[in-house]
Amino acid sequence: MASIDLRNTVREYIDKADIRLLKMIKALAESYQNDEQELTLSEEQYQMIDKRKEAHVNEESNTLTWEQVKQYARNASQ
């Protein structure tokens, strides 16, 4: 379903909605907005990511293969 079609369908539901549905839609929209705001990184966080990426690319950081990670997880659970 295209974005415009979906918007129109949602508008139709809203136009016919009772107070209960409107409250649910409002809560969902607010929750979505809060999630979007929480996903934003600060400039300091971006700088930290860039620094770690550079260390990884220059082979200056300790890394593990996926197999090593799985083995450590198995060992930790025993």
Backbone as CSV, one residue per row, in Angstrom:
resi,resn,N_x,N_y,N_z,CA_x,CA_y,CA_z,C_x,C_y,C_z
1,MET,0.856,-1.184,0.000,0.000,0.000,0.000,0.894,1.236,0.000
2,ALA,0.639,2.144,-0.887,1.428,3.369,-0.995,1.176,4.269,0.209
3,SER,2.121,5.142,0.468,2.042,6.047,1.607,0.776,6.903,1.580
4,ILE,0.437,7.414,0.422,-0.760,8.267,0.300,-2.017,7.455,0.578
5,ASP,-2.082,6.248,0.049,-3.242,5.390,0.290,-3.372,5.071,1.773
6,LEU,-2.254,4.798,2.400,-2.265,4.485,3.831,-2.733,5.686,4.654
7,ARG,-2.234,6.864,4.316,-2.676,8.084,5.017,-4.185,8.281,4.867
8,ASN,-4.679,8.095,3.677,-6.115,8.269,3.431,-6.930,7.260,4.230
9,THR,-6.456,6.032,4.291,-7.158,5.004,5.057,-7.180,5.362,6.539
10,VAL,-6.036,5.808,7.046,-5.968,6.193,8.467,-6.886,7.384,8.733
11,ARG,-6.910,8.350,7.820,-7.805,9.509,7.991,-9.269,9.076,8.039
12,GLU,-9.621,8.098,7.214,-11.000,7.594,7.237,-11.330,6.985,8.597
13,TYR,-10.389,6.203,9.143,-10.608,5.638,10.473,-10.758,6.745,11.510
14,ILE,-9.898,7.754,11.428,-9.942,8.851,12.399,-11.255,9.614,12.286
15,ASP,-11.709,9.857,11.068,-12.958,10.599,10.873,-14.153,9.878,11.490
16,LYS,-14.101,8.541,11.539,-15.218,7.759,12.064,-14.984,7.272,13.494
17,ALA,-13.831,7.617,14.075,-13.419,7.044,15.355,-14.205,7.599,16.537
18,ASP,-14.371,6.728,17.534,-14.920,7.182,18.804,-13.753,7.652,19.680
19,ILE,-14.064,8.139,20.862,-13.054,8.711,21.747,-11.992,7.677,22.129
20,ARG,-12.392,6.431,22.290,-11.454,5.376,22.681,-10.371,5.185,21.611
21,LEU,-10.781,5.090,20.362,-9.819,4.920,19.279,-8.938,6.164,19.136
22,LEU,-9.522,7.342,19.265,-8.735,8.566,19.159,-7.664,8.634,20.246
23,LYS,-8.005,8.201,21.465,-7.021,8.180,22.548,-5.899,7.187,22.256
24,MET,-6.241,6.040,21.674,-5.223,5.053,21.331,-4.296,5.586,20.247
25,ILE,-4.875,6.235,19.243,-4.060,6.794,18.159,-3.146,7.878,18.703
26,LYS,-3.659,8.709,19.588,-2.853,9.774,20.199,-1.704,9.174,20.992
27,ALA,-1.973,8.148,21.780,-0.923,7.501,22.576,0.134,6.875,21.673
28,LEU,-0.308,6.246,20.604,0.625,5.639,19.648,1.509,6.710,18.998
29,ALA,0.921,7.805,18.587,1.680,8.887,17.957,2.680,9.492,18.936
30,GLU,2.276,9.682,20.170,3.183,10.233,21.184,4.325,9.275,21.463
31,SER,4.027,7.998,21.548,5.063,6.991,21.768,6.054,6.985,20.614
32,TYR,5.558,7.080,19.413,6.411,7.114,18.219,7.321,8.336,18.254
33,GLN,6.765,9.489,18.604,7.559,10.717,18.685,8.661,10.580,19.731
34,ASN,8.333,10.026,20.886,9.321,9.852,21.950,10.429,8.912,21.512
35,ASP,10.077,7.826,20.818,11.081,6.885,20.325,12.012,7.562,19.330
36,GLU,11.467,8.380,18.453,12.273,9.078,17.452,13.265,10.015,18.135
37,GLN,12.828,10.708,19.175,13.705,11.635,19.875,14.812,10.892,20.617
38,GLU,14.511,9.714,21.156,15.501,8.949,21.893,16.567,8.368,20.981
39,LEU,16.271,8.210,19.694,17.218,7.620,18.768,18.259,8.608,18.265
40,THR,18.122,9.853,18.606,19.054,10.866,18.157,20.312,10.824,19.017
41,LEU,21.466,10.776,18.369,22.736,10.751,19.086,23.267,12.170,19.252
42,SER,23.999,12.377,20.337,24.626,13.670,20.568,25.896,13.768,19.720
43,GLU,26.415,14.963,19.593,27.663,15.167,18.850,28.796,14.373,19.491
44,GLU,28.814,14.339,20.824,29.838,13.576,21.547,29.759,12.079,21.210
45,GLN,28.550,11.548,21.102,28.376,10.139,20.757,28.850,9.857,19.326
46,TYR,28.559,10.773,18.396,29.044,10.604,17.027,30.569,10.617,16.990
47,GLN,31.180,11.505,17.759,32.641,11.577,17.806,33.231,10.284,18.371
48,MET,32.598,9.725,19.391,33.069,8.475,19.977,32.982,7.338,18.952
49,ILE,31.898,7.288,18.211,31.741,6.259,17.184,32.824,6.411,16.121
50,ASP,33.066,7.636,15.675,34.103,7.877,14.667,35.476,7.452,15.176
51,LYS,35.766,7.753,16.437,37.056,7.389,17.033,37.210,5.867,17.102
52,ARG,36.157,5.178,17.513,36.208,3.716,17.595,36.325,3.089,16.212
53,LYS,35.623,3.663,15.235,35.702,3.151,13.865,37.119,3.312,13.325
54,GLU,37.710,4.460,13.570,39.077,4.704,13.107,40.046,3.712,13.752
55,ALA,39.899,3.455,15.049,40.761,2.486,15.728,40.572,1.095,15.132
56,HIS,39.337,0.749,14.797,39.062,-0.558,14.199,39.701,-0.665,12.815
57,VAL,39.518,0.346,11.996,40.074,0.334,10.646,41.606,0.250,10.689
58,ASN,42.210,0.911,11.657,43.671,0.906,11.796,44.178,-0.286,12.600
59,GLU,43.272,-1.219,12.904,43.593,-2.439,13.658,44.230,-2.133,15.010
60,GLU,43.743,-1.084,15.655,44.236,-0.684,16.967,43.286,-1.102,18.091
61,SER,42.228,-1.804,17.748,41.265,-2.213,18.760,41.153,-3.736,18.771
62,ASN,40.739,-4.254,19.905,40.531,-5.697,20.011,39.173,-6.044,19.429
63,THR,39.169,-6.997,18.521,37.915,-7.439,17.931,37.824,-8.954,18.030
64,LEU,36.621,-9.449,17.937,36.366,-10.880,18.004,35.623,-11.313,16.752
65,THR,35.854,-12.535,16.349,35.059,-13.097,15.260,33.703,-13.497,15.834
66,TRP,32.746,-13.729,14.962,31.426,-14.158,15.412,31.524,-15.495,16.144
67,GLU,32.385,-16.379,15.667,32.570,-17.673,16.342,33.110,-17.491,17.753
68,GLN,34.045,-16.568,17.946,34.578,-16.305,19.276,33.495,-15.755,20.206
69,VAL,32.677,-14.861,19.701,31.589,-14.295,20.500,30.634,-15.396,20.939
70,LYS,30.265,-16.278,20.001,29.350,-17.377,20.353,29.981,-18.299,21.394
71,GLN,31.273,-18.583,21.239,31.942,-19.459,22.207,31.997,-18.827,23.587
72,TYR,32.312,-17.551,23.665,32.317,-16.844,24.958,30.925,-16.873,25.597
73,ALA,29.894,-16.702,24.792,28.530,-16.738,25.311,28.190,-18.137,25.831
74,ARG,28.594,-19.151,25.107,28.337,-20.526,25.555,29.062,-20.810,26.869
75,ASN,30.320,-20.388,26.942,31.108,-20.600,28.155,30.525,-19.847,29.346
76,ALA,30.020,-18.648,29.111,29.473,-17.838,30.198,28.184,-18.434,30.742
77,SER,27.442,-19.145,29.906,26.152,-19.679,30.339,26.298,-21.012,31.083
78,GLN,27.513,-21.554,31.142,27.727,-22.831,31.824,28.108,-22.651,33.267
